[in-house]
Amino acid sequence: MECLRKTGPTAEHSRLAHCNNIKVRLGFLNSAGQQKGVDSLIVTDLVELARNRAVGDVVLVSGDEDVRIGVQLAQSFGVRVHLVGVKPCAGNQSPELRQEADTCTELDISVLKNIISMRQPAVSLATPAAVANKRPASVAKSTSVPPSNTSVASAPATGVAAAANVAPGLEAVVESALSELAPSEIKGAVDYMTENTNNVPHELDSKVLARCKGKLGQYLDDESRRKVRKYLRQRLRELAPKS
């Protein structure tokens, strides 16, 4: 299986790498967000597996013209290559690649819905003022208690933030990043920390630190990064679904 990374594997990559009969290959993303190195890995695997007679048939999920040479070389060793795509494939697969493959299969969206699902967008954090403005005036005036937030990571854990000595405002940055994660992603991050000496998955770690930099208008010093990471780890463990 071919995957992408920026500077390190995500928690999902690590989980897949530990699954039976799955081989994770990591390419990379350049500064423009373009994937690099993945097509060459696919071609290399196609050729090597075919040359060593390790496969007789290959299912290829791709539409990139760059992997066509791999298909040709694999076929020269007697391997049949079956190209799979999402309907309409004519718009997202190279015509030359489709011509080269032994068979082409289009998966309809109704088939995909039976095996995968799309995560709903995270609920954005609402400010107390915005929520209060939607309440009846009599109610808003009769209480001084700010309305609660219903997001997964809505209300910053004041006690936790104080314990971590996070700089003012940065706990809200952490909470905002956490609110964008599904429960399964939070659990995956906690599992990753358990397996990797308490380190936060790089993808989440870099996102949080980048947002903290934007909040302060400057890079965090070593001590501030340590405190933000401590707070992030604590909140991840608090929010992780209980098994």
N, C-alpha and C positions, 0 to 999 in steps of 0.2 A: 504494500500500500504506500502511495506517495503522499507526503504531507508537506506543509510549508512551515517555516519558522522565520523569525526576525533575528533574534540572537540566541534563542533557546527554545526548547519544546514547551508547549502549553500543558496544562493539567490533563486535557483530553488526549493529547499525543501520548503522554506517559501512561494513561489508562489503556489505550489501544496497544501500546508496545508490550504490555504485560498479558495481552489476550493470546490464547492459543491460536496457532495457524495464521497469525497476522504479522507481517514484517513492515515496520514503519521506516520509511526513508524520508529524511528531512532535507528539503531544498532551502531557499531563503528568499526574503523580500528585500529589494533594494530600497534606496532612499525615496524613490518615487512610488513605492508600494507595488511594484511589479514583481511577479514571481520569477525566479531565476533558478536554473539547475534542476528543475523537476522533470522536464521533458527528456533531458539527457539520462536521468536515472531510469525513466521508463524504458527508453531505448536500450540502455545497458542491460536491464533485467530481461527484456524480451530476447535479446541476442544470446546472453549467457545461459538462460534457462533452455532455450532452444538448442544451442550448441551442445549442451551437456545432456540432452535428451531427458530433461527433468519434467517436461510438459509435452502434451500432445495437442491440447487446445488451450487458447488464451482468451479470456474475456477482457476486452479493453474498453474502459469508460473514458473517452476523450473525444475531442473534436479538433485537436491541434494538428496542423499540417506537419509540424516538426517531428512527430512520432511516426510518420509514414515510412521513413527509412528503416525504422525498427521492425515495422510490420513486414516489409519486404525481406529483410534479412532473416527474420524468424520463419517466414514461409519457405525460404530457401533450404531450411533444415527439416522441412516437412510438417511444420506446426501450422495448425489452422487458427486464424485470428478472427474472433467474433466481436464486432464493434457494437457497443450499446450506448444509446443516448436518450435524451428526453425530447419527446415530440413537441414541436416539429423539428426534426434533426436537420432538415435542409437549411435551416437558418442559423444553426449553431455548431455544425460540423463541416470540416473541409470536404468539398466534393471529391478531391483526389484521394483523401483518406478513406472515404466511403467506397470508392471504386476499388481500392486496394484490398480492403477487408474481405474475408471469405463470406461472412454473413453480416447483415446489419439489422439491429433490432431497435425499435422505437418504443420507449416506455411511456404510456399515457399517464396523465396526472392522476387519474383514478386509481391506477396501480400503485403509484408512489404514495398516495395517501394511506394505503394499507400498511406501509412499512416505515414511513417517516412522518414527522409532524413539525410544524413551524412554531417556534416559541413566540408567544405573544409579546409585544413591546412592553418594556418595563413601565410601570406607573411613574410618571415624573413627580419629583418632590414639589409639593404645594407649600407656599409660604403661609404662615398663620394669618397674615393680613388678607391674602387672597381668599382663604377659606372663610374668614370672618365676614368679608364683604358679601358672601352669598347667604349669610344667615339673616334672619329677621332682625330688624334694628333693635326691638325690645330685648331679644335674647343676647345680642352682641353687647348691649349696654349693661345687662344684668349680671355679667360674669367677667371676671378678670383672668380666667383660665384659658390659655390658648387652645384652639381646637387640635385634636390629635391627628396625626398623619397615618394613612392606612397603607403606605408603601412598606415593602418587606424590610427595608433598612431605613425607615422613615425618621424616627426620633433618635438623634445622637445619644449614645449612652454617656451622659454627663460624668457619671462616676468613673467609667472606663477611660474617658478622655482625660479626666483630671489625673488618674493614676498613671497614664502614659505621658503626662505633661506635654500634650500636643499643643503647638502654637495656635493662638486664637484663629478660628475660621477654618483651620485645616481639617478638623474633625468632620465638618460639613462636606468637604471635598471627598473624604473617604466614604461618607454615607451616600453621597450621590453616585459614586462608582459602584458601591455595593447594591444600590437599588436597581441597577441595570442588569444584575445577575439573576438567573433563574435558580431555584433551590438546588437543582442538580449541579449547577456550576459552583455554587457555594460549597456543597458537599465535596465536589471534586477537588476544589482548592484545599479544603481541610485534609482530604486524603493525601494530596500531593505534599502538604507540609509534614504530615506524619511520616511519609516515606523519604523526605528530603531534608532531614535535620532542621525542621521548622521554617524552611525557606518558602516564601510566598511564590506562587507561579509567576514566572517572569512577565508574562503578558499583562497580568493584573498589576503587578508591582510597578512596571514601567508606566502604565496608564495612570495610576494614582500619583506617582511622583511627578509626572509631567503636568498633571492638573494642579498639584500643589505649587509647582514652579510658576504656572500661569496665575495662580491666586496671589502669590507673593510678589511676582514680577522679578524673581531671581531664583537661582539654583539653591536648593536646600543644602545646608552644611551637613557634615557627617552626623552630628548629634540630632539634628532635626529629622533626618532620614530614619535614624534608628527609632526615634519616638513615633513617627508616622507608621512605620512598619510594625511596631509593637501594638499600636492601636488597631491597625488593620488585622493583624493576626487574632487579637482578642475578639474583635467584632465578627470575624469569619466563624470562629468557634461558637460564638453565641447564636449566630443566625443559622448555623448548619442544621438541617432537619434531623431530628432525633430518631434513631433507628429503633 
